[in-house]
Amino acid sequence: MRGVFTVLAKYLLKNRHVYSLKRMSNLNSRMLNWSVPEEIMSTKMTHYLGRSKASGQTQMVQRPCSLSSCDKIRQERDEAVKKLEEFQKISHMVIEEVNFMQNHLEIEKTCRESAEALATKLNKENKTLKRISMLYMAKLGPDVITEEINIDDEDVSTDPEGTPETCVSVQCQKQIKELRDQIVSVQEEKKILAIELENLKSKLAEVIEEVNKVKQEKDLLNSEVLEQRRVLEKCNRVSMLAVEEYEEMQVNLELEKDLRKKAESFAQEMFIEQNKLKRQSHLLLQSSAPDQQLLKALEENAKLIQQLEEERIQHQKKVKDLEEQLENAALHREIRSLKQQLGLLEEDKRELELKYQNSEEKARDLKHSIDELQKRVNQSENCVPPPPPPPPPLPPPPPNPIRSLMSMIRKRSHPSGSGAKKEKAAQPETTEEVTDLKRQAVEEMMDRIKKGVHLRPVNQTARPKAKPESSKGSESAVNELKGILSLPDSFKTE
């Protein structure tokens, strides 16, 4: 029978027909019910084998077997063997499934029969209970007795065969009680399992909410860490800029000190030369005649005038060069500051773009969550669940000292920038005042040199009080340098 079944399975696989399990089970049951005699099967197999042998002998006689044909035949044989093994495996699997289905059907049949038997027993017990109750009710009156008789007649007419089979034994009653107890226990277990399932569902929902909260907190912490990193990078850049400005100011101070020393040494040399000329003039006046003294004095005066003019021209050139250098330095500083401001603005722009993108993503997520909530609301319109407990309030954000520091730096930087702009606007208005101050400073220095007052050293010079704005200090130093360099003009006036 298995060989026939394998042949049928091969046929089904070749034609690629798909049958359901019910049809396969029906087919198997029919095949099992078939009674094919073994003699017929043996005669058929011998006939088939004889035909195959005869055909093989004729083929061997007709054409010789070469090596290639033998290899091909072997390959075909191996393939056929593999296919047979596969078909055998499939047939075994189908047979096992059919056996499983048969066993399942037998179990269902036995269960149905036992259920029908229990139902008949219960009907019989109900009838006996009705009779007993009617017997107890006989004491009430004849009407009740007539009703009892009618019920008994109906029971006899409906179940004439069931009366002799009534079972009022103790074993049946025990079985019924046991079954009822089992039903009650199963129902209680079912209730307990339902309660446990609801508890597990609630716990799962709480765990999901906690996971979502942890994810949100993690995202917030990541965003705060990124913001703090950006703030630290800004602070580092600002500190580097401050260090560069401080170094530039130190270089300017050193230059101003050197120029001041040179100017003081030049003034002392001029004072010594003036004293020498005075002494020489006195000696010449005493020794030589007046005409010769006048001629020599005129010649010396002409030479001095030429030297003074040459020195004045050189000093003017130097002053112009220094002014150009200062202007270029100021322009370079402005360009640097503007570049730095541009860099900061670009960084702010990038941060704003990132915030905008994050806000768009959050808006999309919120829209998606709103759509999901609307769907849930539409689904839960019929059965509204109890509202969930309100979420706990979020903790207050920790204080950020870096932000406060950056705000202080910005507050300080804004007024300094406005003061620098005001000073730049007031520079063309104060040119005349600067020239007056130069003249006054030169006159005071010449008076001190004539009187023989020693100039104060560079380190002990009375400088103005240090102010937070570096631009005013640099302007005062430049004014002093210009006053020192304008000494030849004062000599010419004298």
PEFENBEL-V205762 format. One record per backbone hydrogen bond with DSSP energy under -0.5 kcal/mol. NH is the residue of the N-H (numbers start at 1). CO is the residue of the C=O. Records with the same first field share a line. If there is no record, write none. Layout:
NH=CO, CO
This chain:
5=1
6=2
7=3
8=4
9=5
10=6
11=7
12=8
13=9
14=10
15=11
16=12
17=12
19=17
24=20
25=21
26=22
27=23
28=24
29=25
30=26
31=27
32=28
33=29
34=30
37=35
41=37
42=38
43=39
44=40
45=41
46=42
47=43
48=44
49=45
50=46
51=47
52=48
53=49
54=50
55=51
56=52
57=53
58=54
59=55
60=56
61=57
62=58
63=59
66=64
70=66
71=67
72=68
73=69
74=70
75=71
76=72
77=73
78=74
79=75
80=76
81=77
82=78
83=79
84=80
85=81
86=82
87=83
88=84
89=85
90=86
91=87
92=88
93=89
94=90
95=91
96=92
97=93
98=94
99=95
100=96
101=97
102=98
103=99
104=100
105=101
106=102
107=103
108=104
109=105
110=106
111=107
112=108
113=109
114=110
115=111
116=112
117=113
118=114
119=115
120=116
121=117
122=118
123=119
124=120
125=121
126=122
127=123
128=124
129=125
130=126
131=127
132=128
133=129
134=130
135=131
136=132
137=133
138=135
139=136
140=137
145=141
146=142
147=143
148=144
149=145
150=146
151=147
152=148
153=149
154=150
155=151
156=152
157=153
158=154
159=155
163=159
166=163
168=166
173=169
174=170
175=171
176=172
177=173
178=174
179=175
180=176
181=177
182=178
183=179
184=180
185=181
186=182
187=183
188=184
189=185
190=186
191=187
192=188
193=189
194=190
195=191
196=192
197=193
198=194
199=195
200=196
201=197
202=198
203=199
204=200
205=201
206=202
207=203
208=204
209=205
210=206
211=207
212=208
213=209
214=210
215=211
216=212
217=213
218=214
219=215
220=216
221=217
222=218
223=219
224=220
225=221
226=222
227=223
228=224
229=225
230=226
231=227
232=228
233=229
234=230
235=231
236=232
237=233
238=234
239=235
240=236
241=237
242=238
243=239
244=240
245=241
246=242
247=243
248=244
249=245
250=246
251=247
252=248
253=249
254=250
255=251
256=252
257=253
258=254
259=255
260=256
261=257
262=258
263=259
264=260
265=261
266=262
267=263
268=264
269=265
270=266
271=267
272=268
273=269
274=270
275=271
276=272
277=273
278=274
279=275
280=276
281=277
282=278
283=279
284=280
285=281
286=282
287=283
288=284
293=289
294=290
295=291
296=292
297=293
298=294
299=295
300=296
301=297
302=298
303=299
304=300
305=301
306=302
307=303
308=304
309=305
310=306
311=307
312=308
313=309
314=310
315=311
316=312
317=313
318=314
319=315
320=316
321=317
322=318
323=319
324=320
325=321
326=322
327=323
328=324
329=325
330=326
331=327
332=328
333=329
334=330
335=331
336=332
337=333
338=334
339=335
340=336
341=337
342=338
343=339
344=340
345=341
346=342
347=343
348=344
349=345
350=346
351=347
352=348
353=349
354=350
355=351
356=352
357=353
358=354
359=355
360=356
361=357
362=358
363=359
364=360
365=361
366=362
367=363
368=364
369=365
370=366
371=367
372=368
373=369
374=370
375=371
376=372
377=373
378=374
379=375
380=376
381=378
382=379
384=382
385=383
401=399
404=400
405=401
406=402
407=403
408=404
409=405
410=406
411=407
412=408
413=409
414=410
415=411
416=412
417=413
418=414
419=415
420=416
421=417
422=418
423=419
424=420
425=421
426=422
427=423
428=424
430=426, 427
434=430
435=431
436=432
437=433
438=434
439=435
440=436
441=437
442=438
443=439
444=440
445=441
446=442
447=443
448=444
449=445
450=446
451=447
452=448, 449
453=448
461=458
463=461
470=468
473=469
474=470
475=471
476=472
477=473
478=474
479=475
480=476
481=477
482=478
483=479
484=480
485=481
486=482
487=484
490=486, 487
491=487
492=488
493=489
494=490
